[in-house]
Amino acid sequence: TIGFLRHAEIKHSRVAMAAFVGYCVQSNYHFPWAQTLAGAPHPAVSLGPEAQWDATPANAKWQILTVIGLLEIWDECGGGGSMPHYMRGRQPGKYPTFENFRNEVHFVLDLYDPFGLFKNMKDEQKERRLVMEINNGRLAMLGIFGFLSADKVEGSVPLLKGIAKQYDGDIMAPFSADFTLFGT
């Protein structure tokens, strides 16, 4: 249905916007505290974001991917049953609140409007902001792929010449090029 396609577009737009901002931040700043309990620092900004990801310990990568997976499950389950699935009538792009989780497990802020600042927003303003979000997301998709292309293939994005940091690894292999879940 069109609801599925719109929901997928909004979700991918949000991921692309987060990736674009994360890429820009990682390229220019790294956290001053230890990355691991052993005291290992975060990878230096002299590495590009892709090389920083490669330098991140495997357990940290699994933690990140697990949280992303749990957020995806929460969305697919409609927030513990508080909302219908987006294929069964929920507005595309509307992420469920964590109210059930807050009441049953422990306090956590919602992803959208955690402080309730926009709960009285008019419907026409919500629609206008959703269109802006989708357009910004489409631009972010182009932007993040531009950065990744410029880092992997020198000269592929002329505007990023001198900005992009060459990356010799495999962008599509999040753990390593020879990684397998089943081992061999």
N, C-alpha and C positions, 0 to 999 in steps of 0.2 A: 504494500500500500504506500501511498504518498507519505503517510505518517512515519513509516519506517525510514524512508529515504531522508525526510527532513530531520528526523531525530539523529540519524547517522551523520548528516552534514553538520548539524550543530555540535554534536559530540566531537567530531574530528576537528572542527573549527576551534573548539576550546582547547583540545590537546595541542594543536598547532600554535595557538597563541601562547600557551604555557611553554612549549618547546622554544619558540622564538625568543621570549623573554629570558628563559633559562640559558639559552645559548649566549645571548648578549651579556648576561651577568657572569656566567662561567668564563667568558673570554676576558673579563676585566677585573674580576674579584674572586677571592677564595676565602672561605671561613677561617678565622684565626684559631679556632679550637681544634682539638684532635678529632680525627674522623673515626677512629676505632678505640676500643677500650684499652688496647695495647699502647695507645698514644701516637699512632702514626698520623701525620698531618694530611690534610686534603691535598690532592695533586695541585701543583703550581700552575699559575695562569700562563706560564711560558708554554705549556702544552695547550693544544686546542681542546675544545670540549669533547671531541670524540676520543682523543688520547687520554683525557681526564677520566672518561668513563672506563676505558680499558684499564687504567691504573686503580680503579675502585675495587676493593676486595669482593670476591664472589658472594659472600654472605650478605654484604650490603646491597648488592644488586638484587639478590633474591628477596630481601626485605622490601625494597622499593616495588618490585614487580608483584609481590604478595599484597601489599596495600592497594595497588592499582586494581588487582584482581578482585579484592574484597569490595572496593568501591563499585566496580562493575556489577558484581553480584547484587549489591544493595540496590542498584538502579534497576536491574532486571527483575528483582523481586518486589519492586514498588515500595521500597523502604519498609520492609517487614510487613507488607500488606496494607500500608496506610494509603497507597495510591494504586490505581489500576496500571497495568502494563501499558506502555506507549502504543502497543498494537491493539489495545482494547479500550481506547478512549482517553488516555492521558495526553495532555498537550505535549507535543514533541519538544524535547530540550528541557523540560521541567524536571529537575533532579529532585528525588524525594527528600523530605526532611529527615533528620536523625532523631526525631521526637521519640519514636519507639525505643531506639537505642539508648537515648538519654534517660528515659523512664525505667528501662529494664537493666541496663548494664552500668554505664557511668556517663558523666557529662561530656559532651562534645558539641562544638559549634557546627551549624549548618554550613554547607559549601556556598550557597547563595544567600546573601543577606543575613549574615550571622547575628547581626545586632538589631534586626527588624527595622532598618531605616527606610526600606522601600515597600513596606506592606500596604501602604495607602496609595500607591501609585495608580494613576488612571490607566485603564486598559489601552487607550490609544498610545500613551507614552510607553507602555510595556511593548506594544507591537513595534513602535518606532525603534526602541532600543534593541529588540531582537533582530531587526533588519540590520542595524548598525553592527551588532555582534557577528552576524553571519558574514557581512562584507569584510569586517576586520579579520575574521577567521580565514576567509578565502585569501586575503592578502598575506596573512601569517603563514598559510600553507606554501604560498609561493616563496615567501621570505626564508623559511627554514630550509626548503629544498634548494634555494639559491645558495645558502651558506654551506650546506652539505655538498653540493655540486662543486662549489669553488674550492672547498677543502680537499676533495678527492681528485678532481681533474683540473689541473692548473690552467688558468686562462679561460675556463668555461663560463665564468661570469665576469666580464671585463670591469664592471663597477666595483668589484671586490678585490681587484688586483692590489696587492700590498697590504690588504687587511686579512685575507684568508690565511690560515695556518695549514700547511700541507699535512695530510693525514695518509699514511701508507697502509693502515689496517683495513679491515672489512667492516664498513658501516652497518651492513645488514646482519652481522654476527654479534649479538649483544654480549656473549660471554667469551668466545674465541672461535676462530675459523674451524677448529676441529672438534667443537663441543657437540656432544650428543647426550640425550637423556638416558639412552639405553646402553651406553658404553660399548666399545669394541675396539 
